[in-house]
Amino acid sequence: MPRTMSVSDSIVIHAAPSAVYEQLSDPTAMGRWSPENRGATVLGEHRGAHVGMVFEGRNKRGAFRWTTKCTVTAADEGERFAFRVHAIGAKRPRLRGPIATWEYRFEAVEGSTRVTEIWTDDRRAWPDLLANTFDRIATRGKTFAEFQRGNIRTTLERLKAALEQDGTAATGHGEDGPRPA
């Protein structure tokens, strides 16, 4: 059976697109919302999101832990943030190759933001049978598309709860003005 190569989901958050972008474009913060990601370390000196920024993400699924190497491919403030995962390993991301692309799109809707999270399987060279078998072992019975659909929903719901609970989410500003970059 051919595998699903991309899945997505959306949620509306009562916050400005720039405020949601500010949170999601910081890979060190993703661990607050993702069911698997435990944060990241940005490599290099420039910290603000920009195309070409490289970071290593720390992840956990059950007892398994791994690190990925990622490169930002889109950083359009308030509109789009994306990165590709291109290396993986237990402690250091040593196994190189196309793994996945993650993308976040931000759309202003009636004083809020529709956030769309998209996962794309970049393992195009893998035969479907091999990928589906590997996926079912790695996710305890699901394909990565099925598994990521659940992860995306959880991430979006957690992000919405956090930003709407935070009194600064609607504008991206605290009581004393804009947050530092």
BAFI-3210 file (N, C-alpha, C; in Angstrom, 3 decimals, decimal comma, padded with zeros to 6 digits):
// residues 181
n [1|2|3|4|5|6|7|8|9|10|11|12|13|14|15|16|17|18|19|20|21|22|23|24|25|26|27|28|29|30|31|32|33|34|35|36|37|38|39|40|41|42|43|44|45|46|47|48|49|50|51|52|53|54|55|56|57|58|59|60|61|62|63|64|65|66|67|68|69|70|71|72|73|74|75|76|77|78|79|80|81|82|83|84|85|86|87|88|89|90|91|92|93|94|95|96|97|98|99|100|101|102|103|104|105|106|107|108|109|110|111|112|113|114|115|116|117|118|119|120|121|122|123|124|125|126|127|128|129|130|131|132|133|134|135|136|137|138|139|140|141|142|143|144|145|146|147|148|149|150|151|152|153|154|155|156|157|158|159|160|161|162|163|164|165|166|167|168|169|170|171|172|173|174|175|176|177|178|179|180|181]
n.u [000,847|000,620|002,301|001,244|002,468|002,415|000,959|-001,389|-002,722|-004,910|-005,463|-007,275|-006,035|-006,410|-004,644|-002,157|-000,758|002,035|002,772|002,284|003,981|006,431|006,702|006,643|008,767|011,019|013,134|014,132|012,076|010,091|009,737|007,950|005,415|005,264|004,636|006,824|009,260|011,948|013,068|015,741|019,029|020,444|022,739|025,716|026,199|024,165|020,979|018,199|015,351|016,101|016,542|018,558|019,483|020,743|019,910|019,967|017,727|016,279|014,753|012,142|010,572|008,682|010,893|012,911|015,393|016,570|018,538|018,212|019,374|018,701|017,694|016,650|014,310|012,448|011,540|009,508|008,316|005,413|004,045|005,128|007,020|009,559|011,376|013,884|014,584|017,566|019,486|020,142|020,482|021,503|022,853|024,262|023,555|024,380|023,758|023,115|020,746|017,717|014,940|012,541|010,237|009,138|006,541|005,072|002,285|000,821|-002,151|-004,049|-007,174|-010,045|-009,158|-007,649|-005,424|-005,012|-003,296|-001,395|000,019|002,365|003,563|005,956|007,008|010,205|011,578|011,773|013,200|012,970|011,519|007,973|007,037|009,231|009,446|006,879|006,980|009,200|008,166|005,931|007,175|008,719|006,740|005,017|002,972|001,753|001,698|004,117|002,769|000,159|000,882|002,172|000,026|-001,470|000,463|000,732|-001,847|-001,873|000,300|-000,643|-002,959|-001,848|-000,206|-002,145|-003,564|-001,505|-000,773|-003,195|-003,765|-001,745|-001,564|-000,323|-000,463|-002,198|-001,143|001,588|003,089|004,216|003,352|005,181|005,785|007,132|008,370|011,749|013,989]
n.v [-001,176|002,209|004,811|007,501|010,647|013,142|014,963|017,091|019,582|022,001|024,807|027,341|030,105|032,455|034,906|037,136|036,725|037,278|036,880|034,149|033,087|033,952|032,253|029,616|029,699|029,427|027,001|026,016|026,126|024,335|021,943|022,490|022,073|019,903|016,368|014,681|016,077|017,502|019,953|022,056|022,766|025,584|025,968|027,803|031,409|033,352|033,792|034,375|033,297|032,297|031,726|028,997|028,688|026,398|023,676|021,341|018,950|017,513|014,465|012,225|009,104|007,035|004,793|005,379|007,616|010,278|012,336|014,981|016,625|019,742|022,114|025,391|026,321|028,178|031,341|033,407|036,019|035,867|034,569|032,108|029,284|026,938|023,822|021,415|018,055|016,421|014,688|012,110|010,503|008,602|009,961|011,924|013,463|011,548|009,900|010,639|012,069|012,577|013,103|014,299|017,061|019,865|022,197|025,349|027,340|030,566|032,300|035,168|035,461|036,980|038,532|036,564|033,726|031,316|028,440|026,227|023,122|021,129|018,006|016,384|013,489|012,875|010,698|009,643|007,905|005,479|002,299|001,722|-000,559|-001,169|001,278|001,401|-000,904|-000,344|001,994|001,013|-000,541|001,394|003,076|001,557|000,126|001,898|003,870|006,398|008,660|008,363|008,371|010,885|012,562|012,442|013,487|016,083|017,154|017,088|018,829|021,269|021,718|021,970|024,208|026,180|026,230|027,127|029,665|031,066|031,097|032,658|036,003|037,751|036,849|037,745|040,059|039,759|041,236|042,127|043,499|045,534|046,290|045,333|041,955|040,918|040,215]
n.w [000,000|-000,888|000,869|003,024|002,469|003,613|006,286|007,960|010,224|011,679|013,890|015,606|017,249|019,789|019,310|018,040|014,724|014,675|017,329|017,712|015,801|016,867|019,076|017,910|016,129|017,568|018,130|020,530|022,293|021,592|022,993|025,001|024,023|022,236|022,049|021,757|021,316|023,137|023,300|021,986|020,702|019,439|016,840|016,188|016,189|015,697|016,908|016,433|014,497|011,234|007,731|007,032|009,597|011,933|014,005|016,753|017,661|020,548|021,328|022,461|022,752|024,481|025,951|024,238|023,054|021,023|018,811|016,502|013,529|012,197|009,691|009,137|006,712|005,973|007,173|007,644|009,158|011,110|009,108|008,010|009,032|008,680|008,682|007,801|008,590|008,688|009,648|012,047|015,229|018,148|020,427|019,091|016,008|013,606|011,434|008,257|005,940|004,007|006,050|007,253|006,827|008,564|008,877|009,597|009,256|009,322|009,647|009,675|011,230|011,914|014,294|015,455|015,059|012,589|012,855|011,042|011,065|009,439|008,489|006,555|004,966|004,137|003,259|000,608|-001,027|000,178|-000,168|-000,128|001,347|003,037|004,470|005,695|007,309|009,008|010,217|011,652|013,576|014,924|015,918|017,338|015,915|014,099|011,037|010,154|009,256|010,367|013,063|013,340|012,797|015,170|016,950|015,941|016,420|019,249|019,818|018,709|020,258|022,832|022,430|021,861|024,316|026,028|024,933|024,959|027,618|028,565|029,249|027,525|024,978|022,908|021,767|021,774|023,448|026,662|029,915|030,086|027,509|024,240|023,938|024,481|021,750]
ca.u [000,000|001,406|002,224|000,883|003,733|002,259|-000,266|-001,448|-003,897|-004,941|-006,204|-007,350|-005,543|-006,688|-003,351|-001,699|000,161|003,427|002,992|002,344|005,233|007,540|006,837|006,943|010,028|012,113|013,201|014,449|010,829|009,121|009,508|006,813|004,133|005,355|004,669|008,100|010,425|012,352|013,821|016,785|020,180|020,750|024,171|026,150|026,035|022,921|019,923|016,864|015,004|016,487|016,818|019,923|019,768|020,861|019,719|019,852|016,545|016,285|013,441|011,927|009,338|008,824|012,258|013,862|015,807|017,404|018,826|018,131|019,971|017,680|018,034|015,479|014,157|011,561|011,399|008,761|007,659|003,963|003,452|005,562|008,279|009,747|012,728|014,021|015,368|018,450|020,413|019,559|021,361|021,143|023,322|024,688|022,911|025,456|023,212|022,617|019,840|016,423|014,083|011,210|010,130|008,066|006,181|004,005|001,737|000,055|-003,128|-004,906|-008,606|-010,926|-008,501|-006,956|-004,513|-005,124|-001,971|-001,411|001,272|002,460|004,692|006,161|007,983|011,211|012,252|011,195|013,967|012,618|010,344|006,829|006,988|010,277|009,065|005,726|007,431|009,994|007,271|005,088|008,039|009,128|005,586|004,181|001,807|001,187|002,612|004,521|001,712|-000,862|001,490|002,396|-001,279|-001,755|001,436|000,391|-003,043|-001,457|001,125|-001,483|-003,828|-001,012|000,193|-003,328|-003,807|-000,437|-000,813|-004,432|-003,673|-000,788|-002,223|000,415|-000,517|-002,942|-000,346|003,011|003,715|003,917|002,922|006,217|006,076|007,500|009,320|013,064|014,227]
ca.v [000,000|003,443|005,499|008,914|011,371|014,409|015,165|018,418|019,919|023,430|025,237|028,798|030,570|033,873|035,591|037,715|035,844|037,519|036,282|032,693|032,850|034,155|031,042|028,425|029,824|029,218|025,547|025,652|026,150|023,347|020,917|022,862|021,679|018,644|015,161|013,978|016,950|017,942|021,186|022,037|023,636|026,279|025,978|029,084|032,570|034,086|033,033|034,589|032,420|032,761|030,651|028,509|028,410|024,965|023,315|019,926|018,706|016,352|013,829|011,036|008,340|005,926|004,692|005,757|009,017|010,521|013,723|015,252|017,869|020,393|023,395|026,213|026,562|029,338|032,125|034,599|036,392|035,957|033,888|030,734|028,815|025,545|023,271|020,027|017,171|015,769|013,758|011,542|009,606|008,448|011,137|012,903|013,135|011,136|009,253|011,738|011,755|013,251|012,427|014,914|018,514|020,400|023,550|026,032|028,482|031,446|033,068|036,015|035,220|037,664|038,827|035,377|033,141|029,898|027,835|024,932|022,379|020,151|017,080|015,718|012,404|013,105|009,424|009,256|006,807|004,237|001,607|001,819|-001,709|-000,978|002,413|001,038|-001,870|000,414|002,897|000,256|-000,944|002,597|003,756|000,530|-000,297|002,903|004,480|007,712|009,629|008,220|008,762|012,334|013,224|012,569|014,414|017,440|017,584|017,347|020,037|022,447|021,939|022,467|025,567|027,025|026,382|027,941|031,044|031,720|031,267|033,742|037,271|038,531|036,168|038,429|041,089|039,454|042,211|042,021|044,755|046,554|046,506|044,146|040,999|041,024|039,227]
ca.w [000,000|-000,893|002,147|003,062|002,557|004,331|007,064|008,577|011,016|012,005|015,072|015,716|018,548|020,005|019,438|016,780|014,000|015,062|018,655|017,549|015,074|017,806|019,884|017,118|015,389|018,519|018,320|021,917|023,061|021,099|024,002|025,861|023,428|021,500|022,872|021,608|021,356|024,471|023,135|020,969|020,849|018,190|016,557|015,631|017,058|015,446|017,560|015,895|013,385|009,905|006,790|007,188|011,001|012,193|015,406|017,082|018,481|021,435|021,238|023,294|022,539|025,418|026,487|023,195|022,947|019,862|018,467|015,071|013,051|011,383|009,098|008,847|005,274|005,804|008,405|007,245|010,414|011,124|007,965|007,765|009,591|008,274|008,777|007,365|009,444|007,728|010,298|013,264|015,966|019,558|021,177|018,089|014,727|012,701|010,245|007,420|004,840|004,128|007,011|007,289|006,840|009,413|008,448|010,340|008,522|010,197|008,875|010,514|011,064|012,868|015,563|015,930|014,078|012,251|012,747|010,379|011,211|008,357|008,509|005,268|004,983|003,097|002,967|-000,693|-001,622|000,856|-000,702|000,782|002,254|004,050|005,324|006,525|008,317|009,980|010,945|012,601|014,689|015,647|016,535|017,970|015,152|013,189|010,079|010,667|008,954|011,413|014,328|013,354|012,866|016,600|017,544|015,499|017,157|020,631|019,826|018,468|021,421|023,931|022,070|022,036|025,755|026,621|024,468|025,377|029,066|028,755|028,968|026,532|023,690|021,853|021,110|021,778|024,326|028,087|030,523|029,907|026,099|023,469|024,493|023,816|020,674]
c.u [000,897|001,238|001,819|002,154|003,632|000,936|-000,204|-002,713|-003,779|-005,729|-006,225|-006,986|-005,835|-005,377|-002,992|-000,752|001,618|003,747|003,110|003,644|006,427|007,774|007,303|008,254|011,250|012,221|013,535|013,189|009,867|008,801|008,361|005,499|004,154|005,349|005,995|009,315|010,689|013,185|014,923|017,924|020,461|022,265|024,543|025,807|024,711|021,736|018,524|016,607|015,397|016,748|018,297|020,305|019,763|020,661|019,660|018,698|016,699|014,871|013,378|010,576|009,455|010,222|013,313|014,109|016,697|017,549|018,758|018,874|019,007|018,196|016,748|015,468|013,216|011,415|010,772|007,879|006,152|003,267|003,814|006,904|008,403|011,193|012,720|014,927|016,239|019,555|019,786|020,590|020,954|021,568|023,736|024,036|023,937|024,942|022,512|021,694|018,522|015,485|012,669|011,340|008,943|007,806|005,019|003,584|000,812|-000,852|-004,012|-006,372|-009,363|-010,285|-007,760|-006,008|-004,856|-003,694|-002,145|-000,026|001,268|003,724|004,762|007,281|008,947|011,977|011,728|011,935|013,642|011,435|009,206|006,789|008,013|009,895|007,908|006,108|008,231|009,089|006,477|005,896|008,354|007,970|004,626|002,857|001,214|002,196|003,024|003,453|000,614|-000,340|001,656|001,083|-001,671|-000,817|001,112|-000,808|-002,669|-000,657|000,265|-002,392|-003,043|-000,563|-000,960|-003,578|-002,766|-000,551|-002,084|-004,483|-002,768|-001,455|-001,535|000,249|-001,179|-002,085|001,118|003,775|003,304|003,486|003,907|006,588|006,506|008,480|010,650|013,220|015,353]
c.v [001,245|004,191|006,954|009,694|012,683|014,426|016,551|018,546|021,401|023,657|026,766|029,183|032,060|034,575|036,122|036,750|036,038|036,890|034,768|032,324|032,950|032,898|029,849|028,508|029,717|027,722|025,132|025,551|025,026|022,257|021,231|022,316|020,300|017,436|014,405|014,865|017,427|019,215|021,018|022,951|024,251|026,321|027,306|030,224|033,289|033,269|033,220|033,700|033,067|031,548|030,290|028,227|026,890|024,727|021,802|019,765|017,442|015,788|012,583|010,421|007,091|005,938|005,164|007,260|009,154|012,018|013,863|016,543|018,454|021,722|024,131|026,540|027,730|030,015|033,471|035,013|036,565|035,230|032,408|030,475|027,350|025,128|021,838|019,298|016,339|014,924|013,313|010,635|009,553|009,683|012,267|012,511|012,803|010,502|010,323|011,219|012,475|012,450|013,004|016,424|018,885|021,838|024,061|027,238|029,244|032,317|033,852|035,725|035,895|037,868|037,651|034,894|031,679|029,407|026,469|024,324|021,256|019,316|016,416|014,700|012,625|011,838|008,858|008,086|005,458|003,584|001,639|000,672|-001,563|000,151|002,046|000,043|-001,164|001,283|002,158|-000,258|000,283|003,276|002,791|000,318|000,694|003,265|005,818|008,759|009,567|008,740|010,277|013,114|013,441|013,539|015,859|017,958|017,934|018,631|021,284|022,747|022,483|023,909|026,536|027,287|027,304|029,404|031,771|031,920|032,441|035,050|038,106|037,969|036,982|039,439|040,724|040,403|041,930|043,391|045,883|046,771|045,212|043,254|041,166|039,922|038,301]
c.w [000,000|000,429|001,973|003,328|003,329|005,074|007,691|009,402|011,350|013,277|015,060|017,144|018,663|020,363|018,060|016,071|014,416|016,419|018,561|016,828|016,023|018,645|019,053|016,345|016,303|018,802|019,746|022,768|022,692|022,125|024,948|025,332|022,798|022,434|022,780|021,782|022,776|024,407|022,115|021,378|019,493|018,030|015,908|016,576|016,900|015,954|016,972|014,691|012,058|009,019|006,903|008,636|011,207|013,689|015,544|018,049|019,299|021,487|022,107|022,931|023,395|026,002|025,486|023,187|021,723|019,626|016,950|014,744|012,024|010,855|008,729|007,357|004,981|007,156|008,037|008,416|010,245|009,997|007,873|008,437|009,211|008,476|008,282|008,340|008,504|008,352|011,619|013,926|017,424|020,368|020,246|016,764|013,647|011,397|009,408|006,324|005,042|005,031|006,977|007,174|007,702|008,988|009,296|009,512|009,448|009,340|009,845|010,183|012,206|014,246|016,178|014,836|013,858|012,040|012,098|010,531|010,178|008,548|007,145|005,413|003,824|002,722|001,640|-001,337|-000,970|000,138|000,343|001,793|003,373|005,012|006,239|007,614|009,410|010,847|012,009|013,789|015,555|016,381|017,216|017,235|014,178|012,102|010,675|010,386|010,016|012,753|014,415|013,373|014,335|017,296|017,184|016,282|018,595|020,724|019,671|019,662|022,607|023,681|022,303|023,518|026,386|026,208|024,908|026,888|029,411|028,353|027,916|025,131|022,590|021,103|020,961|022,671|025,771|028,614|030,261|028,438|025,417|024,212|023,787|022,783|021,047]
res [m|p|r|t|m|s|v|s|d|s|i|v|i|h|a|a|p|s|a|v|y|e|q|l|s|d|p|t|a|m|g|r|w|s|p|e|n|r|g|a|t|v|l|g|e|h|r|g|a|h|v|g|m|v|f|e|g|r|n|k|r|g|a|f|r|w|t|t|k|c|t|v|t|a|a|d|e|g|e|r|f|a|f|r|v|h|a|i|g|a|k|r|p|r|l|r|g|p|i|a|t|w|e|y|r|f|e|a|v|e|g|s|t|r|v|t|e|i|w|t|d|d|r|r|a|w|p|d|l|l|a|n|t|f|d|r|i|a|t|r|g|k|t|f|a|e|f|q|r|g|n|i|r|t|t|l|e|r|l|k|a|a|l|e|q|d|g|t|a|a|t|g|h|g|e|d|g|p|r|p|a]
***
